[in-house]
């Protein structure tokens, strides 16, 4: 199996958000990728400029970042052609790797715009930014350039060109591959699981994850027993409830449970809205310490207080 480490550059409406195309706020203008074999060696590269169709002028902010301008974009090929070439170049046996989650989202949004999306369901990929953050917790989910500098990699090529950024990301991935990456994958959730049978349950060293199917109503989600029940991230035994689910923010819920064997664990539910307008949840179960349990409890109490104050002032 190959690793396809890719990066995109995209443009947005230069006249401001009120003039943007609601179907495609961000238009891809460059795809760059590095193919690594299963020994993490570079075997090929892909680089292509996309001739924009919707936003022909660069947004100021984008112009300042990029190392090229409209003159080069005019020499590019249409997105659907570039994308088809890219997918063909990826071949069939591969897993994507990207810096963060947004490149896969924008790739699929652009594919959707041209009615060419072939990824119908969640799929595994490597979010190299979040793997990096695990090994460099002081930097966290930082910018690519910061990570490259932190790893002391040579920085001769300019950042913010898709092929250069893909090369940098691939180099970071090569370094991280010396650690155990087998369970470090994430799921891309641009499309939610279609039905109950295709819901995703994945178990990792440091957490477990459940991605649900879509529901018509938000309220159906938190009424579903399977979604609100909690199982140990390690042994899958049912956790005894310590703190019931409470909402913090409109789409997020927290809870705490305990496994007799594996200790305290927090549950995090994030409700997402899919492309088709359905509500689905990403639930994570993560081990925590006793003091984190107390932090969560104080958070719950503070939120409750705040709500009470709000009600009083109405
Ligand atoms: Zn357990």
Boltz pocket constraint, residues with backbone or C-beta under 6 A from the ligand:
constraints:
  - pocket:
      binder: B
      contacts: [[A, 232], [A, 233], [A, 234], [A, 235], [A, 236], [A, 237], [A, 259], [A, 260], [A, 261], [A, 262], [A, 263]]
      max_distance: 6.0
